[in-house]
Amino acid sequence: MSEGLLTISPMEREDIPRIMEIERQCFTDDGWTAEGFQREIDNKKIAFYITASLDGKIIGYMGSWIILEEAHITTFAVDPEYRNRKVASTLMLCFMREAVKQEVHWSTLEVSEKNEHAIKLYKRFGYKTVSVRKNYYGENEDAFLMWIGNMHLKSFSERLDEIEKEIS
Ligand SMILES: CC(C)(COP(=O)(O)OP(=O)(O)OC[C@H]1O[C@@H](n2cnc3c(N)ncnc32)[C@H](O)[C@@H]1OP(=O)(O)O)[C@@H](O)C(=O)NCCC(=O)NCCS
């Protein structure tokens, strides 16, 4: 990002009002509630939730569950004003480094078949579509189940180093 300082931090309870502003802009019908985020943040055993802030203002966030060898992405959003500037890629990199640190082997997520930007983001990090969940997002909107493996291998961390160079 050319201007300002982008920082990644653990999501805290006091971040929730700002998270909800972004959530409402990004997901009109099926967004999460404040209570939902609170529950996740409190679930310290498995939840890994982070925010991206530009000069102190939260502009994006993502969440995941890390359970033994598996990491599942639960939510991902960037303020529409700040998109296509690698904010999501920076969050993803941080999540993946944490997953590697916790010796995760594979990761999964669901994404709408119509969400081309998110699909592009996930593919860049190596996720592949392994299955389709029919009408997952309502009638006529399927989800792709995406998966990435071999995250514990050295070659995966080397790929993350390359992506980090590309986005910095
Ligand atoms: C998906 C989302 C998180 C991406 O955030 P972002 O910060 O814009 O993403 P990045 O800038 O890191 O870019 C990720 C990829 O998407 C592409 N992309 C993002 N916005 C784009 C746009 N407006 N036009 C074209 N490509 C775009 C980038 O080119 C990039 O691909 P690349 O790395 O191969 O160049 C964001 O669009 C969003 O919040 N969408 C609404 C919520 C959502 O759909 N969440 C995902 C639910 S599964």
The ligand as an SDF file (V2000), in Angstrom:
LIG
                    3D

 48 50  0  0  0  0  0  0  0  0999 V2000
  -12.6440  -10.7940   -1.3380 C   0  0  0  0  0  0  0  0  0  0  0  0
  -12.0280   -9.5770   -0.6370 C   0  0  0  0  0  0  0  0  0  0  0  0
  -11.8170   -9.9150    0.8490 C   0  0  0  0  0  0  0  0  0  0  0  0
  -10.6590   -9.2470   -1.2780 C   0  0  0  0  0  0  0  0  0  0  0  0
  -10.0770   -8.1520   -0.5770 O   0  0  0  0  0  0  0  0  0  0  0  0
   -8.9510   -7.2300   -1.2340 P   0  0  0  0  0  0  0  0  0  0  0  0
   -8.2120   -6.5450   -0.1380 O   0  0  0  0  0  0  0  0  0  0  0  0
   -9.5630   -6.3670   -2.2650 O   0  0  0  0  0  0  0  0  0  0  0  0
   -8.0200   -8.3140   -1.9250 O   0  0  0  0  0  0  0  0  0  0  0  0
   -6.5280   -8.1250   -2.4710 P   0  0  0  0  0  0  0  0  0  0  0  0
   -6.2960   -6.6790   -2.8400 O   0  0  0  0  0  0  0  0  0  0  0  0
   -5.5850   -8.7520   -1.5310 O   0  0  0  0  0  0  0  0  0  0  0  0
   -6.6180   -8.9410   -3.8290 O   0  0  0  0  0  0  0  0  0  0  0  0
   -6.8800  -10.3180   -3.8840 C   0  0  0  0  0  0  0  0  0  0  0  0
   -7.0450  -10.7350   -5.3190 C   0  0  0  0  0  0  0  0  0  0  0  0
   -8.3200  -10.3050   -5.8260 O   0  0  0  0  0  0  0  0  0  0  0  0
   -8.1450   -9.4500   -6.9440 C   0  0  0  0  0  0  0  0  0  0  0  0
   -9.0480   -8.3200   -6.8380 N   0  0  0  0  0  0  0  0  0  0  0  0
   -9.4960   -7.7580   -5.6830 C   0  0  0  0  0  0  0  0  0  0  0  0
  -10.3270   -6.7410   -5.9760 N   0  0  0  0  0  0  0  0  0  0  0  0
  -10.3800   -6.6630   -7.3220 C   0  0  0  0  0  0  0  0  0  0  0  0
  -11.0630   -5.8040   -8.2260 C   0  0  0  0  0  0  0  0  0  0  0  0
  -11.8610   -4.8140   -7.8120 N   0  0  0  0  0  0  0  0  0  0  0  0
  -10.8780   -6.0080   -9.5490 N   0  0  0  0  0  0  0  0  0  0  0  0
  -10.0910   -7.0110   -9.9870 C   0  0  0  0  0  0  0  0  0  0  0  0
   -9.4080   -7.8590   -9.1690 N   0  0  0  0  0  0  0  0  0  0  0  0
   -9.5540   -7.6720   -7.8740 C   0  0  0  0  0  0  0  0  0  0  0  0
   -6.7270   -8.9680   -6.8820 C   0  0  0  0  0  0  0  0  0  0  0  0
   -6.2390   -8.6760   -8.1850 O   0  0  0  0  0  0  0  0  0  0  0  0
   -5.9990  -10.0970   -6.2290 C   0  0  0  0  0  0  0  0  0  0  0  0
   -5.5700  -11.0660   -7.1300 O   0  0  0  0  0  0  0  0  0  0  0  0
   -3.9970  -11.2130   -7.4610 P   0  0  0  0  0  0  0  0  0  0  0  0
   -3.3230  -11.3990   -6.1330 O   0  0  0  0  0  0  0  0  0  0  0  0
   -3.9300  -12.4130   -8.3130 O   0  0  0  0  0  0  0  0  0  0  0  0
   -3.6210   -9.9280   -8.1070 O   0  0  0  0  0  0  0  0  0  0  0  0
  -12.9400   -8.3140   -0.7840 C   0  0  0  0  0  0  0  0  0  0  0  0
  -13.2490   -8.1490   -2.1540 O   0  0  0  0  0  0  0  0  0  0  0  0
  -14.2150   -8.3670    0.0210 C   0  0  0  0  0  0  0  0  0  0  0  0
  -14.2450   -7.9810    1.1870 O   0  0  0  0  0  0  0  0  0  0  0  0
  -15.3050   -8.8320   -0.5870 N   0  0  0  0  0  0  0  0  0  0  0  0
  -16.6200   -8.8850    0.0840 C   0  0  0  0  0  0  0  0  0  0  0  0
  -16.6550   -9.9070    1.1750 C   0  0  0  0  0  0  0  0  0  0  0  0
  -16.2930  -11.2810    0.6470 C   0  0  0  0  0  0  0  0  0  0  0  0
  -16.6850  -11.6450   -0.4500 O   0  0  0  0  0  0  0  0  0  0  0  0
  -15.5520  -12.0610    1.4460 N   0  0  0  0  0  0  0  0  0  0  0  0
  -15.1240  -13.3940    1.1000 C   0  0  0  0  0  0  0  0  0  0  0  0
  -16.1480  -14.3830    1.5550 C   0  0  0  0  0  0  0  0  0  0  0  0
  -15.6490  -16.0310    1.1380 S   0  0  0  0  0  0  0  0  0  0  0  0
  1  2  1  0
  2  3  1  0
  2  4  1  0
  2 36  1  0
  4  5  1  0
  5  6  1  0
  6  7  2  0
  6  8  1  0
  6  9  1  0
  9 10  1  0
 10 11  2  0
 10 12  1  0
 10 13  1  0
 13 14  1  0
 14 15  1  0
 15 16  1  0
 15 30  1  0
 16 17  1  0
 17 18  1  0
 17 28  1  0
 18 19  1  0
 18 27  1  0
 19 20  2  0
 20 21  1  0
 21 22  1  0
 21 27  2  0
 22 23  1  0
 22 24  2  0
 24 25  1  0
 25 26  2  0
 26 27  1  0
 28 29  1  0
 28 30  1  0
 30 31  1  0
 31 32  1  0
 32 33  2  0
 32 34  1  0
 32 35  1  0
 36 37  1  0
 36 38  1  0
 38 39  2  0
 38 40  1  0
 40 41  1  0
 41 42  1  0
 42 43  1  0
 43 44  2  0
 43 45  1  0
 45 46  1  0
 46 47  1  0
 47 48  1  0
M  END
$$$$
